């Protein structure tokens, strides 16, 4: 027995040796530090130094009759730590006894906490994986719908373009100049509609991938955008004043769609009592980038609505105009996908200013500005 106790004195774990009646006859150094840290009384009084004392005695009693290790838990008195116990019946020579392994509950629980953390992490990963699969399925369904919608939208546009072209060819000798221009404008706008439908579809679909950037002279982009709304500008007698603009890195068809939407907005939200004026200017910034501003003298808006007007399907209160409410939302999506920023400011009855902030790295050339 003495040899066994001598070995226990030099191990790192805390051990007690108890008689089958519950009396503690030995505790190694680690056990005394753990269960009786501020008590110099003999180890034999340990049952009085832990709580609940009856739980400790019941553990010893159960271990005496059970062959497998028996778990238990006690707390050292006077605010001591929780201690996890594991008691097992042994023989020391001819004497039946119970040996008790003691361990701080926090240390004993650490492996289980690690396992629980791992399980929680795996559950979270599984939840995210399921969500991702659902999102991918939803995106696939939406892509399919968008493809069918784009096909159906382009079909009548192709017919308009084709019929306008046939009329131009068949009646070219009998049409006056204005009628010929109208037919040509119809054909050009139908072709432009097909191009925009394709661009919007590829932009919104999950298969769009990275933007196909190119050097874009914004002068040419504005010419395309203005041409798309030329009939509205002419009919509404809008005065369009476009200043010199730089060359930037961007996707021409998308950028043309941005300015087309901004020009359409200026026409839609014009005041009836004044001649509508739309002014487009470039302002260089000290950091190397710059800002394109599109300003008008239309009905304007309350500055409190400056963020809301970019939301999908958003409409200004009191504004009775046609449209789905997606123009400015599309502008923001395209601009932000380029890594740029679009903001708006306005005052009721005085007009609006839309500012596209372009960073230095996107400006290829100031184009003689």
Buried (B, 14 or more C-beta within 10 A) or exposed (E): BEEBBEEBEEEEEBBBBBBBEBEBBBBBBBBBEBBBEEBEEEBEEBBEBBBEBEBBBBBBBBBBEEEEBBEBBBBBBEEBEEBBBBBBBEEBEEEEBBBBBBBBBEEBBEEEEEEEEEEEEEEEEEEEEEEEEEEEEEEEEEBEEBEEEBEEBBEEBEEBBEBBBEBBEEEEEEBEEEEBEBBBBBBBBBBBBBBBBBBBBBBBBEEBEEBEEEEBBBBBBBBBBBBBBBEBBEEBEBEBEBBEBBBBBBBBBBBBBBBBBBBBBBBBBBBEEEEBBBBBBBEEEEEEBBBBBBBBBBBBBEEEBBEBBBBEEBBBEEEEBEEEBBBBBBBBBBBEBBEBBBBBBBEBEEBBBBBBBBBEEBBBEEBEE
